[in-house]
Amino acid sequence: IFPFCKYEDISVEYENTKKGYKLLNSYKKRLNEIFDDDNAVKIGKTATEGYYLMAPPKKASVIKKEIPELEIKINKSVCKIFDGNIRKASKRLYL
């Protein structure tokens, strides 16, 4: 829509968005490799929590064991996965 680098502020936001998605996808890929399943972990978002990774609750114990620094919130239907870098990426994606 806009020529790249013609509007500096738009180009900066575009690059920040790309970096945010790249970071979320790298975490997603790393966790999916642990489970040997490309669909085990997905990217989700809510208005209050922003972007996060999500997995079935049964996989939470494996995630905690493999990557203990991740913050995990579990409810009946989904396990939400956060950490400082995921939260930073989420802020990049919310303009």
Secondary structure by P-SEA (a helix, b strand, c coil): cccccccaaaaaaaaaaaaaaaaaaaaaaaaaaaacccccbbbbbcccccbbbbccccaaaaaaaacccbbbbbcccbbbbbcaaaaaaaaaacc
